[in-house]
């Protein structure tokens, strides 16, 4: 009795390899690199600026950095970060380190439902605690790339608040500096 297996197995194997070669189930992926340029390389005291931190090549983590806030004590801050939502996608906020030594800190961030390129951020100490001569990272903001392009990121509606008057009294004389991201594919 002859075996039929070798006769049929060769054509089936050839068809199998041809069909695998013709299949292209791969998903198109992109590798991005992101660079950051600050608006002011030497912001000076009583300023808040955005600085890029060490991160993966396909993400942008910006530190909202307080630079020696001596015009008043710091209890908290609120601001809008405005960016091009067709280039960058807001992913997350991460705790900073400047307010934590004074006590418990609350971090809040949300995209404006009417403007997806506007991130509204609030950071505050609980109680009436303060930090004097505050220097350090208030909060980290993580963005992911959506496509190649240049994307300015800047502050609007920005205030640093003292604990006076229930935490609603602003510290005056603060300069706020953003910058821009360049996303390359």
TIDREN-597707 format. One line per 3 residues: their letters; for each residue x, z, y of C-alpha. Coordinates in Angstrom, 2 decimals. Example, Ala and Ser with C-alpha at 12.3 -4.5 7.8 and 13.67 -1.06 7.14 Angstrom:
BEGIN
AS) 12.30 7.80 -4.50; 13.67 7.14 -1.06
This chain:
BEGIN
XXX) 0.00 0.00 0.00; 1.36 -1.03 3.38; 1.43 1.32 6.33
XXX) -0.51 0.03 9.34; 0.97 2.63 11.69; 4.14 0.75 12.75
XXX) 2.25 -2.49 13.40; -0.27 -0.93 15.74; 1.91 1.73 17.29
XXX) 4.29 -0.68 19.03; 1.61 -2.55 21.04; -0.13 0.72 21.90
XXX) 3.14 2.26 23.10; 3.84 -0.82 25.26; 0.36 -0.64 26.84
XXX) 0.80 3.09 27.42; 4.09 2.62 29.30; 2.72 -0.31 31.32
XXX) -0.30 1.74 32.37; 1.93 4.67 33.41; 4.14 2.37 35.45
XXX) 1.09 0.93 37.23; -0.38 4.37 38.02; 0.48 5.80 41.38
XXX) -1.28 9.14 41.70; 1.26 10.45 44.17; 0.00 11.94 47.41
XXX) 1.80 10.81 50.52; 3.71 13.72 52.00; 5.72 14.03 55.17
XXX) 8.79 16.06 55.95; 8.82 17.27 59.51; 11.51 18.73 61.66
XXX) 10.57 20.67 64.76; 12.80 21.48 67.72; 11.96 23.79 70.61
XXX) 13.01 23.55 74.25; 12.41 26.48 76.59; 11.14 25.87 80.13
XXX) 13.72 28.33 81.45; 16.94 29.03 79.54; 17.68 32.17 81.61
XXX) 14.32 33.75 82.41; 15.65 37.01 83.94; 14.02 40.42 84.01
XXX) 10.27 40.95 84.48; 9.54 37.81 82.52; 7.77 36.74 79.36
XXX) 9.00 33.63 77.56; 8.53 31.68 74.35; 11.60 31.41 72.13
XXX) 11.90 29.70 68.76; 12.92 31.94 65.87; 14.50 31.13 62.52
XXX) 11.92 29.37 60.39; 11.48 26.63 57.85; 12.09 23.08 59.12
XXX) 8.39 22.22 58.79; 7.06 25.16 60.83; 7.51 26.54 64.33
XXX) 7.55 30.29 64.85; 7.56 31.27 68.50; 8.44 34.75 69.70
XXX) 6.53 35.92 72.76; 9.47 37.78 74.22; 9.31 40.43 76.97
XXX) 12.48 40.51 79.04; 13.01 43.94 80.66; 9.58 44.58 82.12
XXX) 10.52 47.13 84.78; 7.77 46.46 87.35; 5.51 48.84 85.41
XXX) 4.93 50.41 82.03; 3.52 48.23 79.25; 0.41 49.25 77.33
XXX) -0.59 45.76 76.19; -0.91 42.11 77.10; -3.34 39.26 76.84
XXX) -2.81 35.55 77.32; -3.88 32.09 76.25; -1.35 29.80 74.60
XXX) -2.28 26.21 75.36; -0.96 23.42 73.11; -1.80 19.92 71.86
XXX) -3.93 20.51 68.76; -3.40 16.96 67.54; 0.34 17.70 67.15
XXX) 0.46 21.40 66.18; -1.87 23.58 64.13; -2.08 27.33 64.80
XXX) -1.48 29.13 61.49; -0.97 32.86 62.09; 0.30 35.66 64.30
XXX) 2.87 38.16 63.09; 3.59 41.65 64.43; 6.22 42.01 67.11
XXX) 8.58 44.94 67.58; 8.50 46.02 71.23; 5.38 48.23 71.24
XXX) 5.52 49.67 67.70; 7.93 52.56 68.50; 5.31 53.97 70.91
XXX) 2.44 54.09 68.40; -0.23 52.04 66.63; -0.66 48.48 67.87
XXX) -3.66 46.18 67.58; -3.07 42.41 67.33; -5.85 39.88 67.87
XXX) -5.76 36.09 68.04; -8.44 33.41 67.86; -8.77 29.77 68.74
XXX) -11.25 29.03 71.50; -14.25 27.41 69.75; -14.70 25.00 72.70
XXX) -10.99 24.18 72.90; -9.02 24.12 69.61; -5.79 23.74 71.60
XXX) -6.22 27.16 73.21; -5.17 30.28 71.33; -6.43 33.53 72.88
XXX) -4.11 36.47 72.08; -4.45 40.18 72.79; -1.94 42.91 71.88
XXX) -2.44 46.56 72.75; -1.26 50.04 71.95; -3.98 52.49 70.93
XXX) -4.64 55.49 73.16; -2.85 55.83 76.46; 0.70 55.32 75.21
XXX) 3.13 53.06 77.06; 6.58 51.49 76.82; 8.84 51.57 79.87
XXX) 11.42 48.86 80.52; 9.93 46.89 77.63; 12.30 44.37 76.07
XXX) 11.63 42.65 72.78; 9.11 40.57 70.86; 5.48 41.27 71.66
XXX) 4.12 39.00 68.92; 5.20 36.00 66.81; 2.99 32.90 66.69
XXX) 3.32 30.47 63.75; 2.45 26.78 64.13; 2.50 23.98 61.57
XXX) 2.99 20.28 62.41; 0.16 17.77 62.13; 1.98 14.65 63.29
XXX) 5.00 13.48 65.23; 4.97 13.96 68.97; 5.86 16.18 71.88
XXX) 3.76 19.27 72.40; 4.01 21.52 75.45; 3.08 25.14 74.76
XXX) 2.35 27.26 77.80; 0.69 30.43 79.04; -2.58 30.64 80.92
XXX) -4.70 33.67 81.91; -1.68 35.89 81.19; -1.45 39.58 82.06
XXX) 0.61 42.59 81.08; -1.40 45.79 81.35; -0.50 49.41 81.95
XXX) -2.42 52.36 80.47; -3.82 53.17 83.93; -7.55 52.80 84.49
XXX) -8.31 52.52 80.75; -5.66 49.87 80.13; -7.08 47.39 82.61
XXX) -4.56 47.65 85.45; -2.15 44.65 85.49; 1.58 44.82 86.05
XXX) 2.40 42.47 88.93; 5.42 40.28 89.56; 5.77 38.95 85.99
XXX) 7.02 35.37 85.38; 5.68 33.54 82.29; 7.64 30.65 80.71
XXX) 6.61 28.31 77.92; 8.36 25.24 76.61; 7.72 22.27 74.38
XXX) 8.04 21.37 70.73; 9.27 18.01 69.51; 7.92 17.14 66.07
XX) 9.71 14.40 64.15; 8.79 12.91 60.81
